[in-house]
């Protein structure tokens, strides 16, 4: 704007007024140039801000894409570890159901990547407790298994023979054979029970243990069978 005020028309002469009026175009041009320069600068600033925002958006999209890819890899590895766990544990894992959903772990002082957590889980899954040797107490238990197997075999044999003797027809003929099979099968079942105990201790059932259980069972069964036969009428 010009310095020309309304009161100047009352006290200024014609030349002064005309000189001041001629400066209005120059002043307006200068103000217009300043406005255009300000507009250009602001537009440049805005364009730069838009470019930076687009760059951040592209970087964010790449980050999201990478995070999704990492999540898929972590989920796939977690599913594999769960399958290994179910395979190793067996029916006990059924109470846990399927693979539990992912959850945010408790915050810790050190922020570790998911690979370290998965490696820790894999280490725990593959950990195998050390085998416990077969001690004297376990050997005594094996002898008890053999004795029980022999006693049950002798009892089953006697019951079947008595029912067969009282029956007629095919069962009368087959009962002695079935009774003999039961007499021999119960000591074998005692060996199976000893094998389960050895498996729980993560050790193999050696030949001496098998001979102990089976021999004790068969000897007990035959002694009881012989005693019953001699005690019979």
C-alpha positions in Angstrom: 0.0 0.0 0.0 1.0 3.6 -0.5 1.8 6.1 2.3 -0.8 8.4 0.7 -3.5 9.1 3.2 -6.9 10.7 2.7 -5.8 13.8 4.5 -3.0 14.3 2.0 -5.5 15.3 -0.6 -6.5 18.3 1.5 -3.0 19.6 2.3 -0.8 18.3 -0.5 -0.4 20.0 -3.9 -1.1 18.4 -7.2 2.5 17.4 -7.9 2.9 15.7 -4.6 -0.3 13.7 -5.0 0.6 12.7 -8.6 4.1 11.6 -7.6 2.8 9.4 -4.8 0.2 7.9 -7.1 2.8 6.9 -9.6 4.6 4.8 -7.0 1.5 2.6 -6.4 2.2 0.4 -9.4 5.8 -0.2 -8.4 4.8 -1.0 -4.9 2.0 -3.3 -6.0 4.5 -5.1 -8.4 7.0 -5.6 -5.5 4.3 -6.9 -3.2 3.0 -9.2 -6.0 6.5 -10.6 -6.6 7.0 -11.2 -2.8 3.6 -13.0 -2.7 4.6 -15.2 -5.7 7.9 -16.0 -4.2 6.3 -16.9 -0.9 3.8 -19.0 -2.7 6.6 -20.8 -4.6 8.5 -21.4 -1.5 5.5 -22.8 0.4 4.6 -25.0 -2.6 8.2 -26.3 -2.7 8.0 -27.0 1.1 4.7 -28.8 0.6 5.9 -30.8 -2.3 9.0 -31.9 -0.3 6.7 -32.9 2.7 4.6 -34.9 0.3 7.6 -36.7 -1.1 8.9 -37.4 2.3 5.5 -38.7 3.3 5.3 -41.0 0.2 8.8 -42.3 1.0 7.7 -43.1 4.6 4.6 -44.8 3.3 6.6 -47.0 0.9 9.1 -47.8 3.7 6.2 -48.7 6.0 4.6 -50.9 3.3 7.9 -52.7 2.9 8.2 -53.1 6.7 4.7 -54.5 6.9 5.4 -56.9 4.0 8.6 -58.1 5.7 6.8 -58.4 9.1 4.1 -60.6 7.5 6.7 -62.8 5.8 8.6 -63.2 9.1 5.3 -64.0 10.8 4.5 -66.7 8.3 8.0 -68.2 8.8 7.6 -68.1 12.5 4.2 -69.7 12.4 5.4 -72.4 10.1 8.4 -73.2 12.4 6.1 -73.1 15.4 3.8 -75.6 13.7 6.7 -77.8 13.0 7.9 -77.7 16.6 4.4 -78.5 17.7 4.3 -81.5 15.4 7.6 -82.7 16.8 6.3 -82.3 20.3 3.1 -84.2 19.6 5.2 -87.0 17.9 7.5 -87.3 20.9 4.9 -87.0 23.7 2.1 -88.9 22.0 -1.3 -89.1 23.5 -0.4 -86.9 26.4 -0.3 -83.9 24.0 -4.0 -84.4 23.1 -5.0 -82.6 26.3 -3.4 -79.5 25.0 -5.5 -79.6 21.9 -4.1 -78.0 18.7 -1.3 -75.5 18.3 -2.1 -72.6 20.7 -2.5 -69.2 19.2 0.4 -66.8 19.1 0.6 -64.4 22.0 2.9 -61.6 23.0 5.5 -62.9 25.5 6.0 -61.1 28.8 8.2 -58.1 28.5 11.7 -58.8 29.4 14.7 -56.6 29.9 16.3 -57.9 26.7 14.2 -57.8 23.5 15.1 -61.0 21.7 13.9 -61.9 18.2 11.4 -64.7 17.8 14.1 -67.0 16.4 15.7 -67.2 19.8 12.5 -68.2 21.5 11.9 -70.8 18.8 15.4 -72.1 19.3 14.8 -72.3 23.0 11.6 -74.3 22.5 13.3 -76.6 20.0 16.1 -77.3 22.5 13.6 -78.2 25.2 11.6 -80.5 22.8 14.7 -82.3 21.7 16.0 -82.7 25.3 16.0 -86.3 26.4 16.3 -87.1 30.1 19.3 -89.3 30.9 18.7 -93.0 31.1 18.4 -94.4 34.6 20.2 -97.7 35.1 18.4 -100.8 36.3 19.2 -101.0 40.0 18.8 -103.8 42.4 15.4 -102.6 43.4 14.2 -102.7 39.8 15.6 -106.2 39.5 13.6 -107.3 42.5 10.6 -105.7 40.9 11.2 -107.8 37.8 11.3 -110.9 40.0 8.0 -109.9 41.5 6.6 -109.5 38.0 7.7 -113.0 37.2 6.2 -114.4 40.3 2.9 -112.7 39.7 2.9 -113.8 36.1 3.5 -117.4 37.1 0.8 -117.4 39.8 -1.8 -115.8 37.5 -0.8 -118.3 34.7 -1.2 -121.3 37.1 -4.6 -119.9 38.4 -5.9 -119.3 34.9 -4.7 -122.8 33.8 -6.5 -124.5 36.7 -9.7 -122.5 36.2 -9.8 -123.3 32.5 -9.1 -127.0 33.0 -11.8 -127.3 35.6 -14.4 -125.5 33.4 -13.3 -127.7 30.5 -13.6 -130.9 32.5 -17.1 -129.9 33.6 -18.2 -129.0 30.1 -19.1 -131.1 27.1 -18.5 -130.7 23.4 -15.8 -128.6 21.7 -14.9 -126.7 24.9 -14.2 -129.9 26.7 -11.6 -130.8 24.0 -10.1 -127.3 23.7 -9.9 -126.3 27.3 -6.6 -128.1 28.1 -4.9 -126.5 25.1 -6.2 -123.0 26.0 -5.2 -123.6 29.7 -1.7 -124.4 28.6 -1.5 -121.3 26.5 -2.6 -119.2 29.4 -0.1 -120.9 31.6 2.7 -119.8 29.2 1.3 -116.4 28.2 1.1 -114.9 31.7 4.9 -115.1 32.2 5.3 -113.5 28.8 3.0 -110.7 29.9 5.2 -110.2 32.9 8.1 -109.5 30.5 6.0 -106.9 28.7 5.3 -105.2 32.1 9.1 -105.2 32.8 9.7 -103.7 29.3 7.3 -100.8 30.2 9.2 -100.1 33.4 12.5 -100.1 31.4 11.0 -97.7 28.8 10.0 -95.3 31.6 13.6 -95.3 32.8 14.8 -94.7 29.2 16.9 -97.8 29.2 16.9 -101.0 27.3 15.7 -104.3 28.8 18.7 -106.5 28.5 18.8 -110.3 28.1 19.5 -111.0 31.7 16.4 -109.1 32.8 14.2 -110.9 30.3 15.6 -114.2 31.4 15.0 -113.3 35.0 11.4 -112.3 34.5 10.5 -115.1 32.1 12.4 -117.8 34.0 10.8 -116.8 37.3 7.4 -116.8 35.7 7.7 -120.1 34.0 9.3 -121.8 37.0 6.6 -120.4 39.3 3.8 -121.5 36.9 5.2 -125.0 36.5 5.8 -125.5 40.2 2.2 -124.4 41.0 0.9 -126.5 38.1 2.8 -129.6 39.3 1.7 -129.0 42.9 -2.0 -128.7 41.9 -1.7 -131.9 39.8 -0.2 -133.9 42.7 -2.7 -132.4 45.1 -5.6 -133.4 42.9 -7.7 -136.6 43.4 
